[in-house]
Amino acid sequence: MAKANFGFGTLVLFAPLVAIALVHTPVDARAERLPPSPFTTTLSNHTPLVFGMSVEDATDALGQPLSYVSGRPGDEIFLVIRNVGARWSFRDDPLYLQFRGGRLTGWKADWSRNWMWR
């Protein structure tokens, strides 16, 4: 029976191949992946409002003070001017919020004015 002769030269050639294989092997092919983000995070009209919020909750969520427009106490319409551009932008868009019974029942942004030709 012939005896295999693995000398030092074979080891010198084989060791770099093993090292390269280990470096290029993924750490864990079965790693848990994060679920995809919901599609709402990519919407351009993403507003942190929820039906049923109080006036204080809406003020906190928008980070802007609300201005009274009309309505009796508890059933008011408020307006908030949001700066939707960057720090250098001069574009402000009004957002109207409808409250009934002290709770947010709807909101509408107003893009009808032509701010470019003022």
C-alpha positions in Angstrom: 0.0 0.0 0.0 1.4 3.3 -1.0 1.7 6.0 1.6 0.5 9.5 0.7 3.2 12.1 0.9 1.8 15.5 2.0 4.8 17.6 2.5 5.3 21.2 3.6 5.0 22.4 0.0 1.5 21.0 -0.3 0.5 22.7 3.0 1.9 26.0 1.8 -0.3 25.8 -1.3 -3.4 24.5 0.4 -3.5 26.9 3.4 -4.2 30.1 1.4 -7.0 28.4 -0.5 -8.7 27.5 2.8 -8.2 31.0 4.2 -9.8 32.5 1.1 -12.7 30.1 1.3 -13.3 31.0 4.9 -13.2 34.8 4.3 -15.7 34.6 1.5 -18.1 32.3 3.3 -21.2 34.1 4.7 -21.2 34.2 8.5 -24.7 32.7 8.7 -26.6 31.9 5.6 -29.7 31.5 7.7 -29.6 34.8 9.4 -32.9 36.3 10.3 -33.8 39.1 7.9 -35.8 42.2 8.9 -39.3 42.3 7.4 -39.8 44.9 4.6 -40.9 48.3 5.6 -44.6 49.0 5.1 -45.4 50.9 1.9 -46.6 53.9 3.9 -43.1 54.9 4.9 -42.3 55.7 1.2 -45.3 58.0 0.7 -44.7 61.7 0.2 -47.8 62.7 2.0 -46.9 60.8 5.2 -48.6 62.7 8.1 -48.4 61.5 11.7 -52.2 62.0 12.3 -54.7 59.4 13.6 -58.4 59.6 13.7 -59.7 60.2 17.2 -56.7 62.3 18.4 -57.4 65.2 20.7 -56.3 68.8 19.9 -53.3 68.4 22.2 -52.3 65.1 20.6 -52.5 66.6 17.1 -50.4 69.6 18.2 -47.8 67.3 19.6 -47.8 65.0 16.6 -47.3 67.9 14.1 -44.9 69.8 16.3 -46.7 73.1 15.3 -49.3 75.2 17.1 -52.9 75.0 15.8 -54.7 78.1 14.8 -58.5 78.4 15.3 -60.5 78.9 12.1 -64.1 78.3 12.9 -66.7 76.2 14.9 -68.1 76.0 18.4 -66.1 74.5 21.3 -65.5 70.8 20.6 -66.5 71.0 16.9 -63.7 73.3 15.6 -61.7 73.6 12.5 -58.0 74.4 13.1 -55.3 75.3 10.7 -51.6 74.5 11.0 -48.9 75.9 8.6 -46.4 73.2 7.9 -43.0 73.9 6.4 -42.8 71.0 4.0 -39.5 72.0 2.3 -36.0 72.0 3.5 -34.5 74.6 5.8 -33.7 76.9 2.9 -37.2 76.5 1.3 -39.9 79.1 1.6 -42.8 76.8 0.8 -45.4 76.5 3.6 -48.6 74.4 3.1 -51.7 74.9 5.3 -53.3 71.8 6.8 -56.9 72.0 8.0 -58.0 69.7 10.8 -61.7 69.0 11.6 -62.5 68.1 15.2 -66.0 66.8 16.3 -66.7 66.1 19.9 -63.1 67.1 20.7 -61.7 64.3 18.5 -60.0 64.5 15.1 -62.4 63.4 12.4 -60.6 64.6 9.3 -57.8 66.7 7.7 -57.1 68.2 4.4 -54.0 69.9 2.9 -54.6 72.9 0.8 -52.4 73.1 -2.3 -54.9 75.2 -4.3 -53.0 78.5 -4.0 -50.4 79.2 -6.5 -47.5 80.2 -4.3 -45.1 80.7 -7.2 -46.9 83.7 -8.7 -47.5 85.8 -5.5 
